[in-house]
Amino acid sequence: MVTIRIADKKDAELIAELSQQTFIETFASSNSKKIWISFCRNLFLKNR
């Protein structure tokens, strides 16, 4: 069974990791892995 709830601060790190992973998987073929890792480090900051 799936439960849907509103995310809170304790979910932020998991959401950031999932966002980065899916972003890289989706767009990795359009650039080098090194560039994407650098880009994502700035885009998916844990303190945002």
C-alpha positions as CSV (number, residue, x, y, z in Angstrom):
1,M,0.0,0.0,0.0
2,V,1.3,3.5,-0.9
3,T,1.0,6.3,1.6
4,I,1.1,9.9,0.4
5,R,2.1,12.6,2.8
6,I,3.5,16.1,2.8
7,A,7.3,16.1,3.0
8,D,9.1,17.9,5.8
9,K,12.7,18.9,6.6
10,K,13.7,15.4,7.6
11,D,12.9,14.2,4.0
12,A,15.0,16.9,2.3
13,E,18.2,14.8,2.0
14,L,16.5,11.8,0.6
15,I,14.5,14.0,-1.9
16,A,17.8,15.8,-3.0
17,E,19.5,12.4,-3.6
18,L,16.6,11.0,-5.5
19,S,16.3,14.2,-7.6
20,Q,20.0,14.2,-8.4
21,Q,20.0,10.5,-9.4
22,T,16.9,10.8,-11.7
23,F,18.3,14.0,-13.2
24,I,21.6,12.4,-14.1
25,E,19.9,9.2,-15.4
26,T,17.6,11.3,-17.6
27,F,20.2,13.7,-19.0
28,A,23.6,11.9,-18.7
29,S,23.8,11.0,-22.4
30,S,23.9,14.7,-23.4
31,N,27.2,15.5,-21.6
32,S,30.1,14.0,-19.8
33,K,29.7,12.4,-16.3
34,K,32.3,14.8,-14.8
35,I,30.3,17.9,-16.0
36,W,27.0,16.5,-14.7
37,I,28.5,15.6,-11.3
38,S,29.8,19.2,-10.9
39,F,26.5,20.7,-12.1
40,C,24.5,18.5,-9.7
41,R,26.7,19.3,-6.7
42,N,25.7,23.0,-7.2
43,L,22.1,22.3,-8.1
44,F,21.1,19.8,-5.4
45,L,22.7,21.4,-2.3
46,K,21.6,19.8,1.0
47,N,21.2,23.1,2.7
48,R,18.7,24.5,0.2
